[in-house]
């Protein structure tokens, strides 16, 4: 079911996801951590892209993928020749102006294009889903974390699969997907009947979320807090802890969209 749902989502023209991506500005960064977490919701950036025309080319390719539902193969076929022609491709020597150190850096590559494609589309789709789920939170107030659960699923993401929290639970502030690079997880909204029919258990994150410091940059030694969720595993009965990847401990949809509560029913207002 998960694979079918994801394929269906990528075949739609998601208006809310398109609107979100169009609203983003631009930011230049050399290392990915220079634009941190919430800042990604407001600005499109690609590490080691310091020219506006190249950043615009990549953004236009992502926008076309959202607008027209093109595949990664089409995205790469269109974009790679442009990036090669402009010199943003392969490994190149880079001189650090502050230290004089010379290093080899990876610019464009098929792997990087895949990461850019997957991450931007998945984030945009999840922001769109968050908006839609917020609009329906008065009638579908329970949210289920859904991981794909195949051989590529990270154990930390699989540990959250099937867990259900209210829409207003602080859990979603740090764990609403995506929770890492190439994360394919999503959230499914439910009503009381769905909970009962699916044999699902509503839980609370109260007392289960802490934080720990994680290394962000080897170059600077910078540390940043990452949320940690600790609870009993429903299958093994053992206490397990899981956390988003470094740099993903936030909810892009909540940061991007601040709802005007005046137009909502008393039920949804009560959630917040």
ZADO-1210 file (C-alpha; in nm, 4 decimals, padded with zeros to 6 digits):
<atoms>
<atom x="00.0000" y="00.0000" z="00.0000" code="UNK" pos="1"/>
<atom x="00.2749" y="00.2461" z="00.0888" code="UNK" pos="2"/>
<atom x="00.4455" y="00.2082" z="-00.2482" code="UNK" pos="3"/>
<atom x="00.1143" y="00.2564" z="-00.4318" code="UNK" pos="4"/>
<atom x="00.0342" y="00.5682" z="-00.2296" code="UNK" pos="5"/>
<atom x="00.3743" y="00.7241" z="-00.2972" code="UNK" pos="6"/>
<atom x="00.3587" y="00.6491" z="-00.6679" code="UNK" pos="7"/>
<atom x="00.0112" y="00.8012" z="-00.6824" code="UNK" pos="8"/>
<atom x="00.1275" y="01.1146" z="-00.5017" code="UNK" pos="9"/>
<atom x="00.4172" y="01.1654" z="-00.7404" code="UNK" pos="10"/>
<atom x="00.1788" y="01.1356" z="-01.0353" code="UNK" pos="11"/>
<atom x="-00.0542" y="01.4123" z="-00.9195" code="UNK" pos="12"/>
<atom x="-00.0206" y="01.7852" z="-00.9770" code="UNK" pos="13"/>
<atom x="-00.0028" y="01.8905" z="-00.6099" code="UNK" pos="14"/>
<atom x="-00.1237" y="02.2503" z="-00.6035" code="UNK" pos="15"/>
<atom x="-00.0233" y="02.3199" z="-00.2423" code="UNK" pos="16"/>
<atom x="00.3236" y="02.1752" z="-00.2989" code="UNK" pos="17"/>
<atom x="00.3638" y="02.3849" z="-00.6151" code="UNK" pos="18"/>
<atom x="00.2519" y="02.7026" z="-00.4364" code="UNK" pos="19"/>
<atom x="00.4945" y="02.6366" z="-00.1534" code="UNK" pos="20"/>
<atom x="00.7939" y="02.5819" z="-00.3796" code="UNK" pos="21"/>
<atom x="00.7151" y="02.8922" z="-00.5848" code="UNK" pos="22"/>
<atom x="00.7142" y="03.1015" z="-00.2664" code="UNK" pos="23"/>
<atom x="01.0744" y="03.0202" z="-00.1764" code="UNK" pos="24"/>
<atom x="01.3566" y="03.2689" z="-00.2121" code="UNK" pos="25"/>
<atom x="01.7232" y="03.1913" z="-00.2771" code="UNK" pos="26"/>
<atom x="02.0273" y="03.1376" z="-00.0570" code="UNK" pos="27"/>
<atom x="02.3892" y="03.0678" z="-00.1441" code="UNK" pos="28"/>
<atom x="02.5914" y="02.8233" z="00.0654" code="UNK" pos="29"/>
<atom x="02.9153" y="02.6317" z="00.0347" code="UNK" pos="30"/>
<atom x="02.8365" y="02.3634" z="00.2938" code="UNK" pos="31"/>
<atom x="02.4860" y="02.2258" z="00.3492" code="UNK" pos="32"/>
<atom x="02.4796" y="02.3213" z="00.7192" code="UNK" pos="33"/>
<atom x="02.5239" y="02.6919" z="00.6407" code="UNK" pos="34"/>
<atom x="02.1498" y="02.7106" z="00.5682" code="UNK" pos="35"/>
<atom x="02.0073" y="02.5472" z="00.8770" code="UNK" pos="36"/>
<atom x="01.6781" y="02.3607" z="00.9148" code="UNK" pos="37"/>
<atom x="01.3931" y="02.6150" z="00.9156" code="UNK" pos="38"/>
<atom x="01.5821" y="02.8441" z="00.6757" code="UNK" pos="39"/>
<atom x="01.5414" y="02.5777" z="00.4061" code="UNK" pos="40"/>
<atom x="01.1663" y="02.6323" z="00.4162" code="UNK" pos="41"/>
<atom x="01.2060" y="02.9910" z="00.3032" code="UNK" pos="42"/>
<atom x="01.4980" y="02.9649" z="00.0619" code="UNK" pos="43"/>
<atom x="01.6072" y="02.7317" z="-00.2169" code="UNK" pos="44"/>
<atom x="01.9750" y="02.6443" z="-00.1891" code="UNK" pos="45"/>
<atom x="02.2185" y="02.3858" z="-00.3219" code="UNK" pos="46"/>
<atom x="02.5513" y="02.3374" z="-00.1472" code="UNK" pos="47"/>
<atom x="02.8491" y="02.4635" z="-00.3498" code="UNK" pos="48"/>
<atom x="02.6343" y="02.6632" z="-00.5906" code="UNK" pos="49"/>
<atom x="02.7514" y="03.0247" z="-00.5684" code="UNK" pos="50"/>
<atom x="02.6218" y="03.1513" z="-00.9037" code="UNK" pos="51"/>
<atom x="02.2653" y="03.2748" z="-00.9419" code="UNK" pos="52"/>
<atom x="02.2231" y="03.1426" z="-01.2957" code="UNK" pos="53"/>
<atom x="02.3184" y="02.7874" z="-01.1915" code="UNK" pos="54"/>
<atom x="02.0956" y="02.8000" z="-00.8837" code="UNK" pos="55"/>
<atom x="01.8113" y="02.9258" z="-01.1044" code="UNK" pos="56"/>
<atom x="01.8680" y="02.6439" z="-01.3552" code="UNK" pos="57"/>
<atom x="01.8415" y="02.3803" z="-01.0817" code="UNK" pos="58"/>
<atom x="01.5397" y="02.5439" z="-00.9242" code="UNK" pos="59"/>
<atom x="01.3635" y="02.5687" z="-01.2607" code="UNK" pos="60"/>
<atom x="01.4215" y="02.1953" z="-01.3098" code="UNK" pos="61"/>
<atom x="01.2646" y="02.1146" z="-00.9730" code="UNK" pos="62"/>
<atom x="00.9747" y="02.3497" z="-01.0435" code="UNK" pos="63"/>
<atom x="00.9122" y="02.1745" z="-01.3758" code="UNK" pos="64"/>
<atom x="00.9113" y="01.8399" z="-01.1977" code="UNK" pos="65"/>
<atom x="00.6446" y="01.9658" z="-00.9578" code="UNK" pos="66"/>
<atom x="00.4397" y="02.1394" z="-01.2261" code="UNK" pos="67"/>
<atom x="00.4450" y="01.8615" z="-01.4822" code="UNK" pos="68"/>
<atom x="00.5197" y="01.5449" z="-01.2848" code="UNK" pos="69"/>
<atom x="00.8363" y="01.4665" z="-01.4805" code="UNK" pos="70"/>
<atom x="01.0549" y="01.1737" z="-01.3796" code="UNK" pos="71"/>
<atom x="01.4088" y="01.1959" z="-01.2449" code="UNK" pos="72"/>
<atom x="01.5381" y="01.0674" z="-01.5786" code="UNK" pos="73"/>
<atom x="01.3725" y="01.3603" z="-01.7575" code="UNK" pos="74"/>
<atom x="01.4956" y="01.6022" z="-01.4907" code="UNK" pos="75"/>
<atom x="01.8537" y="01.4818" z="-01.5317" code="UNK" pos="76"/>
<atom x="01.8388" y="01.4679" z="-01.9130" code="UNK" pos="77"/>
<atom x="01.7369" y="01.8338" z="-01.9273" code="UNK" pos="78"/>
<atom x="01.9566" y="01.9710" z="-01.6498" code="UNK" pos="79"/>
<atom x="02.2864" y="01.7826" z="-01.6761" code="UNK" pos="80"/>
<atom x="02.3972" y="01.9276" z="-02.0153" code="UNK" pos="81"/>
<atom x="02.3298" y="02.2805" z="-01.8853" code="UNK" pos="82"/>
<atom x="02.5327" y="02.2269" z="-01.5683" code="UNK" pos="83"/>
<atom x="02.8182" y="02.0668" z="-01.7621" code="UNK" pos="84"/>
<atom x="02.8246" y="02.3584" z="-02.0077" code="UNK" pos="85"/>
<atom x="02.8457" y="02.6068" z="-01.7197" code="UNK" pos="86"/>
<atom x="03.1248" y="02.4159" z="-01.5475" code="UNK" pos="87"/>
<atom x="02.9290" y="02.2979" z="-01.2450" code="UNK" pos="88"/>
<atom x="03.0002" y="01.9281" z="-01.2804" code="UNK" pos="89"/>
<atom x="03.2385" y="01.6616" z="-01.1512" code="UNK" pos="90"/>
<atom x="03.5225" y="01.7045" z="-00.9040" code="UNK" pos="91"/>
<atom x="03.7163" y="02.0289" z="-00.9041" code="UNK" pos="92"/>
<atom x="03.9877" y="02.1861" z="-00.6952" code="UNK" pos="93"/>
<atom x="03.8743" y="02.4467" z="-00.4465" code="UNK" pos="94"/>
<atom x="04.0928" y="02.6967" z="-00.2649" code="UNK" pos="95"/>
<atom x="03.9713" y="02.8063" z="00.0793" code="UNK" pos="96"/>
<atom x="04.0278" y="03.1827" z="00.0747" code="UNK" pos="97"/>
<atom x="04.0638" y="03.2023" z="00.4512" code="UNK" pos="98"/>
<atom x="04.3222" y="02.9238" z="00.4907" code="UNK" pos="99"/>
<atom x="04.4669" y="02.8711" z="00.1439" code="UNK" pos="100"/>
<atom x="04.3883" y="02.5005" z="00.1726" code="UNK" pos="101"/>
<atom x="04.3273" y="02.3227" z="-00.1570" code="UNK" pos="102"/>
<atom x="04.0719" y="02.0426" z="-00.1612" code="UNK" pos="103"/>
<atom x="03.8818" y="01.8399" z="-00.4194" code="UNK" pos="104"/>
<atom x="03.5100" y="01.9132" z="-00.4076" code="UNK" pos="105"/>
<atom x="03.2197" y="01.7345" z="-00.5751" code="UNK" pos="106"/>
<atom x="02.9972" y="01.9605" z="-00.7802" code="UNK" pos="107"/>
<atom x="02.7299" y="01.8150" z="-01.0066" code="UNK" pos="108"/>
<atom x="02.6902" y="01.4390" z="-01.0396" code="UNK" pos="109"/>
<atom x="02.4061" y="01.1943" z="-01.1057" code="UNK" pos="110"/>
<atom x="02.3955" y="01.1144" z="-00.7329" code="UNK" pos="111"/>
<atom x="02.3730" y="01.4812" z="-00.6339" code="UNK" pos="112"/>
<atom x="02.1003" y="01.5468" z="-00.8901" code="UNK" pos="113"/>
<atom x="01.9054" y="01.2504" z="-00.7520" code="UNK" pos="114"/>
<atom x="01.9368" y="01.3871" z="-00.3983" code="UNK" pos="115"/>
<atom x="01.8281" y="01.7364" z="-00.5075" code="UNK" pos="116"/>
<atom x="01.5333" y="01.5946" z="-00.7002" code="UNK" pos="117"/>
<atom x="01.4116" y="01.3565" z="-00.4286" code="UNK" pos="118"/>
<atom x="01.4588" y="01.5893" z="-00.1347" code="UNK" pos="119"/>
<atom x="01.2997" y="01.8988" z="-00.2826" code="UNK" pos="120"/>
<atom x="00.9999" y="01.7114" z="-00.4192" code="UNK" pos="121"/>
<atom x="00.9446" y="01.5082" z="-00.1047" code="UNK" pos="122"/>
<atom x="00.9692" y="01.8172" z="00.1158" code="UNK" pos="123"/>
<atom x="00.7297" y="02.0113" z="-00.1061" code="UNK" pos="124"/>
<atom x="00.4798" y="01.7235" z="-00.1139" code="UNK" pos="125"/>
<atom x="00.4912" y="01.6891" z="00.2646" code="UNK" pos="126"/>
<atom x="00.4429" y="02.0626" z="00.3142" code="UNK" pos="127"/>
<atom x="00.1388" y="02.0352" z="00.0889" code="UNK" pos="128"/>
<atom x="00.0094" y="01.7357" z="00.2848" code="UNK" pos="129"/>
<atom x="00.0600" y="01.9203" z="00.6116" code="UNK" pos="130"/>
<atom x="-00.1504" y="02.2111" z="00.4864" code="UNK" pos="131"/>
<atom x="-00.4295" y="01.9780" z="00.3749" code="UNK" pos="132"/>
<atom x="-00.4194" y="01.7786" z="00.6979" code="UNK" pos="133"/>
<atom x="-00.4334" y="02.0958" z="00.9066" code="UNK" pos="134"/>
<atom x="-00.7399" y="02.2065" z="00.7136" code="UNK" pos="135"/>
<atom x="-00.9078" y="01.8752" z="00.8025" code="UNK" pos="136"/>
<atom x="-00.7763" y="01.8424" z="01.1585" code="UNK" pos="137"/>
<atom x="-01.1159" y="01.9093" z="01.3137" code="UNK" pos="138"/>
<atom x="-01.2634" y="01.5957" z="01.1498" code="UNK" pos="139"/>
<atom x="-00.9440" y="01.3899" z="01.1140" code="UNK" pos="140"/>
<atom x="-00.7461" y="01.4857" z="01.4256" code="UNK" pos="141"/>
<atom x="-00.5269" y="01.1738" z="01.4513" code="UNK" pos="142"/>
<atom x="-00.2096" y="01.1409" z="01.2481" code="UNK" pos="143"/>
<atom x="-00.0253" y="00.8174" z="01.1735" code="UNK" pos="144"/>
<atom x="00.3449" y="00.8045" z="01.0854" code="UNK" pos="145"/>
<atom x="00.3900" y="00.5880" z="00.7743" code="UNK" pos="146"/>
<atom x="00.7294" y="00.4533" z="00.6651" code="UNK" pos="147"/>
<atom x="00.7688" y="00.2610" z="00.3389" code="UNK" pos="148"/>
<atom x="00.9044" y="-00.0457" z="00.5241" code="UNK" pos="149"/>
<atom x="01.1251" y="-00.1976" z="00.2578" code="UNK" pos="150"/>
<atom x="01.4938" y="-00.2881" z="00.2474" code="UNK" pos="151"/>
<atom x="01.5933" y="00.0788" z="00.2090" code="UNK" pos="152"/>
<atom x="01.4029" y="00.2053" z="00.5121" code="UNK" pos="153"/>
<atom x="01.6244" y="00.3301" z="00.7938" code="UNK" pos="154"/>
<atom x="01.5682" y="00.1530" z="01.1268" code="UNK" pos="155"/>
<atom x="01.5101" y="00.4882" z="01.2977" code="UNK" pos="156"/>
<atom x="01.2244" y="00.5600" z="01.0562" code="UNK" pos="157"/>
<atom x="01.0853" y="00.2067" z="01.0680" code="UNK" pos="158"/>
<atom x="01.0635" y="00.2403" z="01.4481" code="UNK" pos="159"/>
<atom x="00.8044" y="00.5165" z="01.4030" code="UNK" pos="160"/>
<atom x="00.5883" y="00.3327" z="01.1487" code="UNK" pos="161"/>
<atom x="00.2279" y="00.2961" z="01.2644" code="UNK" pos="162"/>
<atom x="00.2577" y="00.5283" z="01.5645" code="UNK" pos="163"/>
<atom x="-00.0400" y="00.7620" z="01.5999" code="UNK" pos="164"/>
<atom x="-00.0454" y="01.1016" z="01.7712" code="UNK" pos="165"/>
<atom x="-00.2949" y="01.3858" z="01.7765" code="UNK" pos="166"/>
<atom x="-00.2359" y="01.6588" z="01.5209" code="UNK" pos="167"/>
<atom x="-00.1392" y="01.8989" z="01.7986" code="UNK" pos="168"/>
<atom x="00.1075" y="01.6636" z="01.9683" code="UNK" pos="169"/>
<atom x="00.4591" y="01.8167" z="01.9987" code="UNK" pos="170"/>
<atom x="00.5895" y="01.4993" z="01.8338" code="UNK" pos="171"/>
<atom x="00.5131" y="01.6487" z="01.4921" code="UNK" pos="172"/>
<atom x="00.7233" y="01.9611" z="01.5611" code="UNK" pos="173"/>
<atom x="01.0359" y="01.7492" z="01.5158" code="UNK" pos="174"/>
<atom x="00.9237" y="01.4298" z="01.3411" code="UNK" pos="175"/>
<atom x="00.6860" y="01.5328" z="01.0634" code="UNK" pos="176"/>
<atom x="00.8569" y="01.3964" z="00.7476" code="UNK" pos="177"/>
<atom x="01.0943" y="01.4213" z="00.5797" code="UNK" pos="178"/>
<atom x="01.3284" y="01.3205" z="00.8595" code="UNK" pos="179"/>
<atom x="01.6497" y="01.2952" z="00.6607" code="UNK" pos="180"/>
<atom x="01.8053" y="01.2954" z="00.3166" code="UNK" pos="181"/>
<atom x="01.5933" y="01.0882" z="00.0744" code="UNK" pos="182"/>
<atom x="01.3400" y="01.0117" z="00.3465" code="UNK" pos="183"/>
<atom x="01.0246" y="00.8649" z="00.1878" code="UNK" pos="184"/>
<atom x="00.8049" y="00.8708" z="00.4978" code="UNK" pos="185"/>
<atom x="00.4683" y="01.0444" z="00.5122" code="UNK" pos="186"/>
<atom x="00.1773" y="01.1079" z="00.7489" code="UNK" pos="187"/>
<atom x="-00.1758" y="00.9709" z="00.7165" code="UNK" pos="188"/>
<atom x="-00.4644" y="01.1556" z="00.8811" code="UNK" pos="189"/>
<atom x="-00.7339" y="00.9495" z="01.0561" code="UNK" pos="190"/>
<atom x="-01.0663" y="00.9812" z="01.2300" code="UNK" pos="191"/>
<atom x="-01.1953" y="00.7751" z="01.5212" code="UNK" pos="192"/>
<atom x="-01.3341" y="00.5077" z="01.2921" code="UNK" pos="193"/>
<atom x="-00.9992" y="00.4658" z="01.1179" code="UNK" pos="194"/>
<atom x="-00.8296" y="00.4128" z="01.4532" code="UNK" pos="195"/>
<atom x="-01.0768" y="00.1434" z="01.5525" code="UNK" pos="196"/>
<atom x="-01.0871" y="-00.0327" z="01.2154" code="UNK" pos="197"/>
<atom x="-00.7093" y="-00.0352" z="01.1855" code="UNK" pos="198"/>
<atom x="-00.6519" y="-00.1552" z="01.5396" code="UNK" pos="199"/>
<atom x="-00.4304" y="00.1473" z="01.5949" code="UNK" pos="200"/>
<atom x="-00.3391" y="00.2924" z="01.9322" code="UNK" pos="201"/>
<atom x="-00.3360" y="00.6644" z="02.0009" code="UNK" pos="202"/>
<atom x="-00.0393" y="00.7712" z="02.2112" code="UNK" pos="203"/>
<atom x="00.1129" y="01.0879" z="02.3509" code="UNK" pos="204"/>
<atom x="00.4718" y="01.2016" z="02.3264" code="UNK" pos="205"/>
<atom x="00.4583" y="01.3595" z="02.6725" code="UNK" pos="206"/>
<atom x="00.7753" y="01.2691" z="02.8614" code="UNK" pos="207"/>
<atom x="00.9141" y="01.0801" z="02.5619" code="UNK" pos="208"/>
<atom x="01.0965" y="01.3581" z="02.3749" code="UNK" pos="209"/>
<atom x="01.4388" y="01.4833" z="02.4797" code="UNK" pos="210"/>
<atom x="01.7270" y="01.6316" z="02.2826" code="UNK" pos="211"/>
<atom x="02.0936" y="01.5622" z="02.2321" code="UNK" pos="212"/>
<atom x="02.3776" y="01.7547" z="02.0740" code="UNK" pos="213"/>
<atom x="02.5029" y="01.6247" z="01.7393" code="UNK" pos="214"/>
<atom x="02.8078" y="01.7279" z="01.5384" code="UNK" pos="215"/>
<atom x="02.7016" y="01.9364" z="01.2402" code="UNK" pos="216"/>
<atom x="03.0311" y="02.0479" z="01.0898" code="UNK" pos="217"/>
<atom x="03.3656" y="01.8716" z="01.1147" code="UNK" pos="218"/>
<atom x="03.5269" y="02.1903" z="00.9815" code="UNK" pos="219"/>
<atom x="03.3967" y="02.4193" z="01.2564" code="UNK" pos="220"/>
<atom x="03.3077" y="02.1683" z="01.5278" code="UNK" pos="221"/>
<atom x="02.9584" y="02.3173" z="01.5448" code="UNK" pos="222"/>
<atom x="02.7024" y="02.1208" z="01.7471" code="UNK" pos="223"/>
<atom x="02.3240" y="02.1470" z="01.7193" code="UNK" pos="224"/>
<atom x="02.0364" y="01.9882" z="01.9152" code="UNK" pos="225"/>
<atom x="01.8434" y="01.6979" z="01.7648" code="UNK" pos="226"/>
<atom x="01.5118" y="01.5726" z="01.9044" code="UNK" pos="227"/>
<atom x="01.5075" y="01.2169" z="02.0415" code="UNK" pos="228"/>
<atom x="01.1894" y="01.0117" z="02.0839" code="UNK" pos="229"/>
<atom x="01.2105" y="00.7235" z="02.3323" code="UNK" pos="230"/>
<atom x="00.9288" y="00.4741" z="02.3864" code="UNK" pos="231"/>
<atom x="00.8507" y="00.1043" z="02.4095" code="UNK" pos="232"/>
<atom x="00.8685" y="-00.0839" z="02.0833" code="UNK" pos="233"/>
<atom x="00.5208" y="-00.2362" z="02.0321" code="UNK" pos="234"/>
<atom x="00.6676" y="-00.5604" z="01.8950" code="UNK" pos="235"/>
<atom x="00.9710" y="-00.6291" z="02.1127" code="UNK" pos="236"/>
<atom x="00.8519" y="-00.4438" z="02.4230" code="UNK" pos="237"/>
<atom x="01.1986" y="-00.2918" z="02.4572" code="UNK" pos="238"/>
<atom x="01.2682" y="00.0790" z="02.4993" code="UNK" pos="239"/>
<atom x="01.4019" y="00.2241" z="02.1764" code="UNK" pos="240"/>
<atom x="01.5212" y="00.5727" z="02.0898" code="UNK" pos="241"/>
<atom x="01.5030" y="00.7321" z="01.7476" code="UNK" pos="242"/>
<atom x="01.5934" y="01.0728" z="01.6083" code="UNK" pos="243"/>
<atom x="01.5767" y="01.2550" z="01.2738" code="UNK" pos="244"/>
<atom x="01.8979" y="01.2939" z="01.0775" code="UNK" pos="245"/>
<atom x="02.1068" y="01.5945" z="01.1756" code="UNK" pos="246"/>
<atom x="01.9522" y="01.9022" z="01.0175" code="UNK" pos="247"/>
<atom x="01.6030" y="01.7530" z="00.9896" code="UNK" pos="248"/>
<atom x="01.4703" y="01.7956" z="01.3437" code="UNK" pos="249"/>
<atom x="01.1871" y="02.0311" z="01.2475" code="UNK" pos="250"/>
<atom x="00.8544" y="02.0406" z="01.0633" code="UNK" pos="251"/>
<atom x="00.8848" y="02.2223" z="00.7261" code="UNK" pos="252"/>
<atom x="00.5084" y="02.2517" z="00.6874" code="UNK" pos="253"/>
<atom x="00.4569" y="02.4129" z="01.0284" code="UNK" pos="254"/>
<atom x="00.7411" y="02.6579" z="00.9689" code="UNK" pos="255"/>
<atom x="00.6193" y="02.7522" z="00.6213" code="UNK" pos="256"/>
<atom x="00.2466" y="02.7756" z="00.6900" code="UNK" pos="257"/>
<atom x="00.1061" y="02.9745" z="00.9812" code="UNK" pos="258"/>
<atom x="-00.2719" y="02.9245" z="00.9580" code="UNK" pos="259"/>
<atom x="-00.5232" y="03.2041" z="01.0110" code="UNK" pos="260"/>
<atom x="-00.7217" y="03.0409" z="01.2898" code="UNK" pos="261"/>
<atom x="-01.0159" y="03.2832" z="01.2568" code="UNK" pos="262"/>
<atom x="-01.1636" y="03.0894" z="00.9642" code="UNK" pos="263"/>
<atom x="-01.1617" y="02.7498" z="01.1384" code="UNK" pos="264"/>
<atom x="-01.4195" y="02.5752" z="01.3492" code="UNK" pos="265"/>
<atom x="-01.4038" y="02.5777" z="01.7324" code="UNK" pos="266"/>
<atom x="-01.2905" y="02.2131" z="01.7173" code="UNK" pos="267"/>
<atom x="-00.9755" y="02.2842" z="01.5195" code="UNK" pos="268"/>
<atom x="-00.9063" y="02.6032" z="01.7170" code="UNK" pos="269"/>
<atom x="-00.9116" y="02.3887" z="02.0296" code="UNK" pos="270"/>
<atom x="-00.6190" y="02.1883" z="01.8958" code="UNK" pos="271"/>
<atom x="-00.3993" y="02.4953" z="01.9240" code="UNK" pos="272"/>
</atoms>
